[in-house]
Every structure is written in C-alpha cells, then in structure tokens.
Amino acid sequence: MSDKFFTSENLTNLLKQNAAIGIVAFGELLVILTGGIDLSVGAIASLSGIMVATFLKDGMAWPIASLLAIGVGTLAGFANGLAVTIAKITPFIVTLASMTVYQGIGLLMSKGRQVFFKSPDFLVMGREYFWGIPVVAWIWLVIALVVALFLGKTIMGRFIRGIGGNKEAVRLAGISTVLYETMSYTLSGLLCGVAGVIMTSRLTLGTNVMGQGWELIAIASVMVGGGNFNGGIGSVGGTVVGVIILGLIGNIMNLLGISIYWQQIIRGLIILLAVFSSSRKKVGASA
C-alpha cells in the first residue's frame, strides 16, 4: 500500500526506532518471567537519558557519562526489586509509584527542559552504520544474544525462569527467590539505562518525554512474542519478533497517514489480544 515501505531508508529507520525499545523489552521479559511486571521501564530510560545528557553538558567524557547513567538505571531497578521482594509490595503498585518518582527526578534534573550537549564522539553510536546496518541495531543484536545465553545457559537465568514457573518449588529447593527476583528488576533497570543512553545518542539531546509509553510497548512485545503474565514463559527470540511486529505495524500506520489517536487504539487492542491468546495457551497447557 506504500511505495516507501521497502526502501532502505525506511527499513533502517525502522531498526533505529525500535532498537532502544527492543532493549527495554528484554528487561521487561526478565521481570515477567518471574511473574512480575515493571511499569517504570520508560521512566528509567528517560532518567538515564537525562543523566547522560547532563553529564555530557558538564564536560564529562562520554564513556564515563554513559556508564554513570547506566548505573543510575541499574540502581533504579534495584530499588524496585527491593520494594517487591523485601517490602513485599505488589510489583504493579511498586513500579507504578516508582515510574512517577523517576519521572519527577528527571524533571528536577532537567528543570523540565530538553538538555542539549556537544559530544560528537557520543553521537556516533546513534548516527553511524556498520555494514549498512545502524550501530544501534548491532547493539540490540549483541544484547539479545547475551540475554538469550543468560536465560538459556546459566543457572541464574534458569532460576529466574523457574521462579515464574513455580516459585514455591524453587524456594523449597533452597534457592533464594528474593535474590533472583531482585536480580531480574536490577537487570531490567540496567537494560533501561543502556536504552536511555542509546536513544539520547540518537536524539542528540536528553528529554523527559523520550520513554513515554515504552512500558506498554515492552509489555506488548513480550506478550506478542509468547510471554505470559503468570511467569515462566517467554523468550528473547519471541520478544524480538514482538518488537518487530509492533514496530512494523506502527511504521505502516505512519506511512499510510493513520491518525496517532487510532494508532493508540490499535496498539491497545493488540495488547489485549496478545494477553488473551497467552492466557488461553496457559489454560490449554494446564488442561
């Protein structure tokens, strides 16, 4: 329906637009595998972006600024994990509240304005290509491989998946569910920090609106990719497919000039259908 769809410019833009969200979706996957949910992923990514932009504005070297911003995201995820595991607060409530808190911190840091900086070397990550593919897409691919190996080949990854499958059985086996649940939220925060840094490099500024709505896209990507809110079910490959499918749908609607309001409605329906399909699969497996 659009002669612009199969152009190299559109396809590379599609990769650029969804790489950061794809990284955030991996963090959401880790949390959902434990049977939890993280509504603060977009706010953490925005906060990390504001932090790296502020550090760069103050003249800090970009590698140090990036690591510190990722560290901020990691600490934010760690705080979420402690509230869920130690304080025993429902993940939905914890991350809904922390989303507001992190958004507020970002507004305080930026004074509600966009944060501009000058760092040509930092912008290479968001602008350059390697073998005709955006650097940010390569970063997404590398992180996908790392997370897939973590979940499939390490004991820690298997424990995280096991907690969502049967938390009580994992606990009775002498495994610390507190440790691994907290780890899942911490890693989610770390990945959100990476995504925030990458997106700031692409946008060439820090802004509080960057991560708005990312939590819904991340959750929908995991669900479309075969995940389940009850935990224990989901994969990196499925999440990548979910991100690409949602990205394609958004890209197609933009090319066809469909109103952003209708796009919101369609995305909401996709999430609803994905969750419904996932729950039906769970019921069928139990039967």
SENUFI-654877 format. One record per residue (C-alpha): residue number from 1; residue in three letters; y, z, x. Coordinates in nm, 4 decimals, m for minus. Each point is the difference from the previous one (the first is absolute). Layout:
! SENUFI-654877
PT|num|residu|north|up|east
PT|NUM|Ala|Y|Z|X .
...
//
This chain:
! SENUFI-654877
PT|num|residu|north|up|east
PT|1|Met|0.0000|0.0000|0.0000 .
PT|2|Ser|0.2308|0.0325|0.3003 .
PT|3|Asp|0.0222|m0.2482|0.2867 .
PT|4|Lys|0.1369|0.2770|0.2228 .
PT|5|Phe|m0.3119|0.2171|m0.0171 .
PT|6|Phe|m0.2148|m0.1692|0.2663 .
PT|7|Thr|0.2836|m0.0369|0.2508 .
PT|8|Ser|m0.0334|0.1787|0.3336 .
PT|9|Glu|0.3319|0.1761|m0.0593 .
PT|10|Asn|m0.1187|0.1509|m0.3289 .
PT|11|Leu|m0.3394|0.1070|0.1337 .
PT|12|Thr|0.1458|0.1660|0.3103 .
PT|13|Asn|0.2592|0.1743|m0.2181 .
PT|14|Leu|m0.2871|0.1219|m0.2171 .
PT|15|Leu|m0.1614|0.1611|0.3057 .
PT|16|Lys|0.3306|0.1517|0.1125 .
PT|17|Gln|0.0748|0.1442|m0.3434 .
PT|18|Asn|m0.3402|0.1640|m0.0441 .
PT|19|Ala|m0.0916|0.1201|0.3505 .
PT|20|Ala|0.1873|0.3308|m0.0251 .
PT|21|Ile|m0.1196|0.0635|m0.3561 .
PT|22|Gly|m0.3518|m0.0834|0.1145 .
PT|23|Ile|0.0182|0.2698|0.2682 .
PT|24|Val|0.1239|0.2518|m0.2583 .
PT|25|Ala|m0.2928|m0.1008|m0.2244 .
PT|26|Phe|m0.2455|0.1023|0.2752 .
PT|27|Gly|0.1526|0.3471|m0.0030 .
PT|28|Glu|m0.0306|0.0122|m0.3780 .
PT|29|Leu|m0.3631|m0.1074|0.0336 .
PT|30|Leu|m0.0797|0.2940|0.2296 .
PT|31|Val|0.1469|0.2446|m0.2514 .
PT|32|Ile|m0.1646|m0.1601|m0.3035 .
PT|33|Leu|m0.3376|0.0090|0.1770 .
PT|34|Thr|0.0255|0.3819|m0.0039 .
PT|35|Gly|0.0717|m0.0043|m0.3730 .
PT|36|Gly|0.3736|0.0588|0.0508 .
PT|37|Ile|0.3130|m0.2074|m0.0468 .
PT|38|Asp|0.3213|m0.0393|0.2010 .
PT|39|Leu|0.3139|m0.0919|m0.1934 .
PT|40|Ser|0.2253|0.0656|0.2985 .
PT|41|Val|m0.1092|m0.2933|0.2195 .
PT|42|Gly|0.3060|m0.2115|m0.0779 .
PT|43|Ala|0.2374|0.2924|0.0563 .
PT|44|Ile|m0.1650|0.0821|0.3351 .
PT|45|Ala|0.0282|m0.3627|0.1111 .
PT|46|Ser|0.3689|m0.0071|m0.0980 .
PT|47|Leu|0.0666|0.3289|0.1781 .
PT|48|Ser|m0.1705|m0.1262|0.3164 .
PT|49|Gly|0.2066|m0.3168|m0.0185 .
PT|50|Ile|0.3220|0.2017|m0.0349 .
PT|51|Met|m0.1043|0.2170|0.2951 .
PT|52|Val|m0.0744|m0.2873|0.2389 .
PT|53|Ala|0.3221|m0.1766|m0.1019 .
PT|54|Thr|0.1995|0.3200|0.0602 .
PT|55|Phe|m0.1616|0.0568|0.3407 .
PT|56|Leu|0.0712|m0.3597|0.1024 .
PT|57|Lys|0.3573|0.0276|m0.1232 .
PT|58|Asp|0.0426|0.3022|0.2278 .
PT|59|Gly|m0.1152|m0.2054|0.3003 .
PT|60|Met|m0.3595|0.1218|0.0343 .
PT|61|Ala|m0.2560|m0.2364|0.1575 .
PT|62|Trp|m0.1941|m0.1797|m0.2717 .
PT|63|Pro|m0.3530|0.1114|0.1068 .
PT|64|Ile|0.1029|0.3672|m0.0081 .
PT|65|Ala|0.1929|m0.0466|m0.3256 .
PT|66|Ser|m0.3011|m0.1673|m0.1586 .
PT|67|Leu|m0.2430|0.2711|0.1102 .
PT|68|Leu|0.2291|0.2759|m0.1245 .
PT|69|Ala|0.0406|m0.1724|m0.3378 .
PT|70|Ile|m0.3771|m0.0415|m0.0309 .
PT|71|Gly|m0.0306|0.3683|0.0925 .
PT|72|Val|0.2323|0.0877|m0.2887 .
PT|73|Gly|m0.2255|m0.1944|m0.2365 .
PT|74|Thr|m0.3056|0.1765|0.1403 .
PT|75|Leu|0.1581|0.3422|m0.0525 .
PT|76|Ala|0.0928|m0.0929|m0.3567 .
PT|77|Gly|m0.3607|m0.0958|m0.0711 .
PT|78|Phe|m0.1236|0.3177|0.1666 .
PT|79|Ala|0.2281|0.2073|m0.2262 .
PT|80|Asn|m0.1463|m0.1767|m0.3031 .
PT|81|Gly|m0.3508|0.0741|0.1218 .
PT|82|Leu|0.0696|0.3700|0.0505 .
PT|83|Ala|0.1511|0.0307|m0.3469 .
PT|84|Val|m0.3118|m0.1582|m0.1519 .
PT|85|Thr|m0.2647|0.1801|0.2055 .
PT|86|Ile|0.1534|0.3383|0.0860 .
PT|87|Ala|0.2337|0.0567|m0.2960 .
PT|88|Lys|m0.2567|m0.1612|m0.2353 .
PT|89|Ile|0.2628|m0.1996|m0.1896 .
PT|90|Thr|m0.1084|m0.3147|m0.1851 .
PT|91|Pro|0.0583|m0.3092|0.2209 .
PT|92|Phe|0.1933|m0.1759|m0.2752 .
PT|93|Ile|0.2482|0.2886|m0.0269 .
PT|94|Val|0.0270|0.0499|0.3764 .
PT|95|Thr|0.0739|m0.3605|0.0834 .
PT|96|Leu|0.2257|m0.0522|m0.3021 .
PT|97|Ala|0.2125|0.2936|0.1195 .
PT|98|Ser|m0.0121|m0.0999|0.3663 .
PT|99|Met|0.1007|m0.3549|m0.0911 .
PT|100|Thr|0.3260|0.1413|m0.1355 .
PT|101|Val|0.0414|0.2291|0.3017 .
PT|102|Tyr|m0.0509|m0.2795|0.2543 .
PT|103|Gln|0.2334|m0.2288|m0.1918 .
PT|104|Gly|0.2611|0.2770|0.0102 .
PT|105|Ile|m0.0421|0.0499|0.3759 .
PT|106|Gly|0.0432|m0.3735|0.0506 .
PT|107|Leu|0.3206|0.0054|m0.2039 .
PT|108|Leu|0.1293|0.2937|0.2035 .
PT|109|Met|m0.0790|m0.1741|0.3294 .
PT|110|Ser|0.1645|m0.3262|m0.1049 .
PT|111|Lys|0.2734|0.1532|m0.2201 .
PT|112|Gly|m0.1207|m0.2368|m0.2692 .
PT|113|Arg|0.0910|m0.3091|0.2035 .
PT|114|Gln|m0.1842|m0.2695|0.1896 .
PT|115|Val|m0.0466|0.0857|0.3676 .
PT|116|Phe|0.0815|m0.2870|0.2356 .
PT|117|Phe|m0.0943|m0.0157|0.3680 .
PT|118|Lys|m0.0066|m0.2334|0.2966 .
PT|119|Ser|m0.3348|m0.0368|0.1749 .
PT|120|Pro|m0.1140|m0.3609|0.0599 .
PT|121|Asp|m0.3279|0.1135|0.1571 .
PT|122|Phe|m0.0910|0.2074|m0.3077 .
PT|123|Leu|0.0677|m0.2965|m0.2303 .
PT|124|Val|m0.2587|m0.2152|0.1801 .
PT|125|Met|m0.2767|0.1753|m0.1944 .
PT|126|Gly|0.1431|m0.1044|m0.3358 .
PT|127|Arg|0.1189|m0.3490|0.0942 .
PT|128|Glu|m0.2341|m0.1575|0.2526 .
PT|129|Tyr|m0.3237|m0.1960|m0.0396 .
PT|130|Phe|m0.3196|m0.0123|0.2056 .
PT|131|Trp|m0.2160|m0.3116|m0.0375 .
PT|132|Gly|0.2072|m0.0937|m0.3034 .
PT|133|Ile|m0.0714|0.3291|m0.1784 .
PT|134|Pro|0.2621|0.2766|m0.0374 .
PT|135|Val|m0.0399|0.2900|0.2435 .
PT|136|Val|0.0084|0.2429|m0.2941 .
PT|137|Ala|m0.3060|m0.1738|m0.1459 .
PT|138|Trp|m0.1861|0.0472|0.3295 .
PT|139|Ile|0.0901|0.3685|m0.0060 .
PT|140|Trp|m0.1364|0.0215|m0.3560 .
PT|141|Leu|m0.3245|m0.1638|0.1135 .
PT|142|Val|m0.0436|0.2338|0.2978 .
PT|143|Ile|0.0611|0.3061|m0.2175 .
PT|144|Ala|m0.2466|m0.1350|m0.2583 .
PT|145|Leu|m0.2686|m0.0232|0.2693 .
PT|146|Val|0.0768|0.3503|0.1286 .
PT|147|Val|m0.0138|0.1573|m0.3469 .
PT|148|Ala|m0.3190|m0.1917|m0.0860 .
PT|149|Leu|m0.1676|0.1250|0.3181 .
PT|150|Phe|0.1258|0.3530|m0.0664 .
PT|151|Leu|m0.1506|0.0061|m0.3498 .
PT|152|Gly|m0.3200|m0.1806|0.0840 .
PT|153|Lys|m0.0896|0.1094|0.3514 .
PT|154|Thr|0.1350|0.3529|0.0501 .
PT|155|Ile|m0.1235|0.3308|m0.1367 .
PT|156|Met|0.3524|0.0926|m0.1070 .
PT|157|Gly|0.0327|m0.3142|m0.2075 .
PT|158|Arg|m0.3352|0.0602|m0.1664 .
PT|159|Phe|0.0967|0.3580|m0.0830 .
PT|160|Ile|0.3221|m0.1220|m0.1643 .
PT|161|Arg|m0.1995|m0.2407|m0.2148 .
PT|162|Gly|m0.2621|0.2681|m0.0668 .
PT|163|Ile|0.2591|0.2466|m0.1339 .
PT|164|Gly|0.0909|m0.2463|m0.2733 .
PT|165|Gly|m0.3639|m0.0725|m0.0763 .
PT|166|Asn|m0.1126|0.3638|m0.0289 .
PT|167|Lys|0.2406|0.2616|0.1322 .
PT|168|Glu|m0.2257|0.2960|m0.0765 .
PT|169|Ala|m0.2950|m0.1530|0.1852 .
PT|170|Val|0.2203|m0.0600|0.3045 .
PT|171|Arg|0.1225|0.3616|m0.0124 .
PT|172|Leu|m0.3533|0.1378|m0.0329 .
PT|173|Ala|m0.0994|m0.2043|0.3048 .
PT|174|Gly|0.2409|0.2148|0.2018 .
PT|175|Ile|0.2697|m0.2653|0.0357 .
PT|176|Ser|0.3646|0.1047|m0.0334 .
PT|177|Thr|0.1334|m0.1872|m0.3022 .
PT|178|Val|0.3438|0.1507|0.0697 .
PT|179|Leu|0.0090|m0.1610|0.3436 .
PT|180|Tyr|m0.1005|m0.3477|m0.1099 .
PT|181|Glu|0.2081|m0.0074|m0.3174 .
PT|182|Thr|0.3014|0.1061|0.2033 .
PT|183|Met|m0.0871|m0.2675|0.2549 .
PT|184|Ser|m0.0004|m0.2710|m0.2675 .
PT|185|Tyr|0.3539|0.0892|m0.1121 .
PT|186|Thr|0.1157|0.0302|0.3615 .
PT|187|Leu|m0.1365|m0.3435|0.0887 .
PT|188|Ser|0.1605|m0.1388|m0.3144 .
PT|189|Gly|0.3339|0.1356|0.1193 .
PT|190|Leu|m0.0557|m0.1497|0.3454 .
PT|191|Leu|m0.0727|m0.3435|m0.1462 .
PT|192|Cys|0.3055|0.0263|m0.2245 .
PT|193|Gly|0.2050|0.0784|0.3098 .
PT|194|Val|m0.1323|m0.3124|0.1704 .
PT|195|Ala|0.0777|m0.2070|m0.3100 .
PT|196|Gly|0.3535|0.1412|m0.0169 .
PT|197|Val|0.0671|m0.0893|0.3637 .
PT|198|Ile|m0.1390|m0.3517|m0.0459 .
PT|199|Met|0.1998|m0.0624|m0.3166 .
PT|200|Thr|0.3198|0.1283|0.1622 .
PT|201|Ser|m0.0539|m0.2474|0.2838 .
PT|202|Arg|m0.0390|m0.2773|m0.2544 .
PT|203|Leu|0.3014|0.1011|m0.2119 .
PT|204|Thr|0.2149|0.0740|0.3109 .
PT|205|Leu|0.1276|0.3208|m0.1643 .
PT|206|Gly|m0.1124|0.3309|m0.1476 .
PT|207|Thr|0.0313|0.0466|m0.3736 .
PT|208|Asn|m0.1175|0.2507|m0.2596 .
PT|209|Val|m0.1004|m0.2711|m0.2461 .
PT|210|Met|m0.2511|m0.1585|0.2379 .
PT|211|Gly|m0.3115|0.1805|m0.1233 .
PT|212|Gln|0.0856|0.0236|m0.3696 .
PT|213|Gly|m0.3040|m0.0919|m0.2098 .
PT|214|Trp|m0.2332|m0.0248|0.3002 .
PT|215|Glu|m0.2134|0.2852|m0.1318 .
PT|216|Leu|m0.0883|m0.2038|m0.3106 .
PT|217|Ile|m0.0780|m0.3118|0.2013 .
PT|218|Ala|m0.2126|0.2000|0.2454 .
PT|219|Ile|m0.1957|0.1694|m0.2780 .
PT|220|Ala|m0.0455|m0.3289|m0.1837 .
PT|221|Ser|m0.1203|m0.1705|0.3198 .
PT|222|Val|m0.2691|0.2644|0.0527 .
PT|223|Met|m0.1075|m0.0236|m0.3647 .
PT|224|Val|m0.0026|m0.3804|m0.0091 .
PT|225|Gly|m0.2009|0.0117|0.3225 .
PT|226|Gly|m0.2747|0.2056|m0.1660 .
PT|227|Gly|0.1191|0.3569|0.0575 .
PT|228|Asn|m0.0451|0.2828|m0.2467 .
PT|229|Phe|0.2267|0.2942|m0.0850 .
PT|230|Asn|m0.3022|0.2316|m0.0019 .
PT|231|Gly|m0.0351|m0.0563|0.3735 .
PT|232|Gly|m0.2759|m0.1144|0.2328 .
PT|233|Ile|0.0350|m0.3681|m0.0897 .
PT|234|Gly|0.2253|m0.2505|0.1738 .
PT|235|Ser|0.0206|m0.2102|0.3150 .
PT|236|Val|0.2508|m0.1427|0.2441 .
PT|237|Gly|m0.1096|m0.3553|m0.0749 .
PT|238|Gly|0.0357|0.0536|m0.3730 .
PT|239|Thr|0.3448|0.1530|0.0496 .
PT|240|Val|0.1107|m0.2989|0.2091 .
PT|241|Val|m0.1171|m0.2302|m0.2791 .
PT|242|Gly|0.1859|0.2143|m0.2537 .
PT|243|Val|0.3231|m0.0206|0.2012 .
PT|244|Ile|m0.0337|m0.3763|0.0358 .
PT|245|Ile|m0.0755|m0.0495|m0.3703 .
PT|246|Leu|0.3008|0.2060|m0.1089 .
PT|247|Gly|0.2154|m0.1692|0.2633 .
PT|248|Leu|m0.1075|m0.3430|m0.1211 .
PT|249|Ile|0.0725|0.0908|m0.3603 .
PT|250|Gly|0.3485|0.1237|0.0916 .
PT|251|Asn|0.0624|m0.3050|0.2181 .
PT|252|Ile|m0.1076|m0.2405|m0.2735 .
PT|253|Met|0.2181|0.1733|m0.2586 .
PT|254|Asn|0.2994|m0.0180|0.2346 .
PT|255|Leu|m0.0558|m0.3702|0.0666 .
PT|256|Leu|m0.0221|m0.0652|m0.3737 .
PT|257|Gly|0.3205|0.1937|m0.0622 .
PT|258|Ile|m0.1614|0.2641|m0.2225 .
PT|259|Ser|0.2302|0.2919|m0.0774 .
PT|260|Ile|m0.0421|0.3126|0.2134 .
PT|261|Tyr|m0.0343|0.1965|m0.3248 .
PT|262|Trp|m0.3034|m0.2031|m0.1045 .
PT|263|Gln|m0.1391|0.0410|0.3512 .
PT|264|Gln|0.0119|0.3790|m0.0453 .
PT|265|Ile|m0.1891|m0.0277|m0.3276 .
PT|266|Ile|m0.2643|m0.2285|0.1502 .
PT|267|Arg|m0.0525|0.2283|0.3020 .
PT|268|Gly|m0.0417|0.2985|m0.2317 .
PT|269|Leu|m0.2615|m0.1851|m0.2038 .
PT|270|Ile|m0.1846|m0.0961|0.3187 .
PT|271|Ile|m0.0168|0.3668|0.1039 .
PT|272|Leu|m0.1272|0.0955|m0.3453 .
PT|273|Leu|m0.2697|m0.2691|0.0049 .
PT|274|Ala|m0.1048|0.0907|0.3545 .
PT|275|Val|m0.0388|0.3687|m0.0844 .
PT|276|Phe|m0.1865|m0.0848|m0.3213 .
PT|277|Ser|m0.2383|m0.2317|0.1875 .
PT|278|Ser|m0.0549|0.2617|0.2710 .
PT|279|Ser|m0.0783|0.2724|m0.2537 .
PT|280|Arg|m0.2448|m0.2263|m0.1817 .
PT|281|Lys|m0.1807|m0.0704|0.3279 .
PT|282|Lys|m0.0228|0.3736|0.0673 .
PT|283|Val|m0.1454|0.0642|m0.3458 .
PT|284|Gly|m0.2469|m0.2855|0.0446 .
PT|285|Ala|m0.1122|0.1324|0.3376 .
PT|286|Ser|m0.0501|0.3501|m0.1439 .
PT|287|Ala|m0.2050|m0.1369|m0.2875 .
//
